[in-house]
């Protein structure tokens, strides 16, 4: 498996499909990297030579693509900034609710998590079988 900028990409996939395994590189950017590095996008990643890999790394660095750790850090800083200034989006992130205007009375389970039943309490006598 080839290693590009500290990330193992799957060798059995085509180069244009393997590059998006790097966080911050999507399909269109992967295609652009292959074109600028003059690498055949249909070539399997395991068949890439060291020279081709170095050219792709060089293209990524020349175009100042923010990827992996730097991109994750930047996104986290943006969320912290929104939360610090107490704007609407920041508060929604803090509370774990949908941020972009979706309804919450029903649905929104991805953000809210599994349902938690509230208010069901049985009497002690009911457990013993008296009532």
C-alpha positions in Angstrom: 0.0 0.0 0.0 1.5 3.3 -1.0 1.9 6.1 1.6 1.2 9.7 0.6 1.8 12.4 3.2 1.6 9.9 6.1 -1.7 8.2 4.9 -1.8 4.6 3.6 -4.0 4.5 0.5 -5.5 1.2 -0.8 -3.3 -0.3 -3.4 -6.0 -2.3 -5.2 -8.0 0.8 -6.1 -7.5 3.2 -9.1 -5.3 6.2 -8.2 -8.3 8.6 -8.7 -10.4 6.5 -6.3 -7.6 5.9 -3.7 -6.6 9.6 -3.2 -9.9 10.5 -1.5 -8.8 8.3 1.4 -6.7 11.3 2.4 -8.9 13.6 4.5 -9.4 16.8 2.6 -9.1 15.3 -0.9 -12.4 14.5 -2.7 -13.1 13.0 -6.1 -12.7 16.3 -8.1 -9.5 17.3 -6.3 -8.1 13.8 -6.8 -8.7 14.0 -10.6 -7.0 17.4 -10.6 -4.0 16.1 -8.7 -3.6 13.2 -11.2 -3.8 15.7 -14.2 -1.2 18.1 -12.7 1.2 15.3 -11.7 0.7 13.7 -15.1 -0.3 10.4 -13.6 -2.8 8.1 -15.3 -5.9 8.2 -13.1 -6.8 4.6 -14.1 -3.5 3.2 -12.8 -3.8 1.1 -9.7 -2.2 2.7 -6.6 0.1 -0.3 -6.0 1.6 0.2 -9.5 2.6 3.8 -8.8 6.4 4.5 -8.9 8.1 6.5 -6.3 8.6 9.3 -8.8 4.9 9.5 -9.5 4.1 9.5 -5.8 6.6 12.3 -5.2 5.1 14.3 -8.0 1.6 14.0 -6.5 2.9 15.0 -3.1 4.6 18.0 -4.7 1.4 19.0 -6.5 -0.5 18.8 -3.2 2.1 21.0 -1.4 2.4 23.5 -4.3 -1.3 24.2 -4.4 -1.5 24.6 -0.6 -4.2 22.0 -0.1 -5.1 21.9 3.5 -5.4 18.2 4.4 -5.4 15.7 7.3 -4.4 17.1 10.7 -4.2 20.8 9.6 -7.8 20.6 8.2 -9.2 18.8 11.2 -7.5 21.4 13.5 -9.0 24.3 11.4 -12.5 22.8 11.5 -12.2 22.3 15.3 -11.0 25.9 15.7 -14.0 27.2 13.7 -16.4 25.3 15.9 -14.7 26.6 19.1 -14.9 30.1 17.8 -18.7 29.8 17.1 -19.2 28.4 20.6 -17.1 31.1 22.2 -19.0 33.9 20.7 -22.3 32.2 21.7 -23.8 32.5 18.2 -26.8 30.4 17.3 -24.8 27.8 15.3 -22.3 27.5 18.2 -25.1 26.9 20.8 -26.6 24.2 18.5 -23.2 22.5 18.3 -22.8 22.7 22.1 -26.3 21.1 22.7 -25.8 18.5 20.1 -28.9 19.6 18.0 -29.2 20.1 14.3 -27.4 23.2 13.1 -28.9 24.0 9.8 -32.6 24.6 10.5 -33.9 21.0 10.4 -37.0 20.1 12.5 -36.4 18.6 15.9 -39.9 17.6 17.1 -39.6 14.5 15.0 -36.5 13.0 13.3 -33.1 14.6 14.1 -32.0 11.3 15.6 -28.5 11.5 14.1 -27.7 14.6 16.2 -29.9 13.9 19.2 -28.9 10.2 19.6 -31.2 7.3 20.5 -34.5 8.1 22.2 -34.5 8.3 26.0 -37.9 7.5 27.6 -38.8 10.0 30.3 -41.4 9.8 33.0 -42.3 6.1 33.3 -42.2 5.2 37.0 -43.9 2.1 38.5 -45.2 2.0 42.1 -43.3 -0.3 44.5 -46.5 -2.4 45.2 -46.9 -3.1 41.5 -43.6 -5.0 41.4 -44.6 -7.3 44.3 -47.8 -8.3 42.5 -50.2 -6.7 45.1 -52.0 -4.4 42.6 
